[in-house]
């Protein structure tokens, strides 16, 4: 069933269900959308822009799928920007986009998730967690406890979203993960993206080691 939500277009990020993320918001329409959400039930529709440089996105400038989120905290900063903490709740399909004069309004339809089970799903989940552990060893920006937290997730859909939220890939790739409604397929995609990133990170490490050795030689 479609419902109306104030819209917050996202420039360089994709928010997933169960993901809590801080955002800095400066556009007048976006600030108005947040204020509207705070005045109502704190629900807002987050949807990523196709082109992050677009200042005033219309329907064609936004992806078809986003998340209904809850505004947890809103802080107005002295320079006029707003720091907001949001938590993704569930996927929703963007049906129509209008303006109420102050901000964008979406008619969005929540998407009910399916939860697969069975030995194959459990094996895939274990493989994804192991792959994430390998990935986090190379990606120093990730907190060490993230891999432990992921290993405790029991639902395939939640694990797929948590991995997607924590890997460093392009916005278009993250959007593809958000748009994939089958949790098993989403886990397979996340595994493949991590494999690709691991390859790049390993090459970067080799290059850094080689450069370091060269520098040490020249300094002798």
Secondary structure, DSSP 8 states (H G I E B T S, - for coil): -EEEEEEEEESS----TT-EEEEEE--HHHHHHHHHHHHTTSEEEEEEBSSTT-SS--GGGB-SEEEEEEEEEEEE-TTS-EEEEEEEEEEEEEEEEEE-SSSEEEEEEE-------SHHHHHHHHHHHHHHHHHHHH-TTS-THHHHHHHT---HHHHHHHHHHHS---HHHHHHHHH---HHHHHHHHHHHHHHHHHHHHHHHHHHHHHHHHHHHHH-
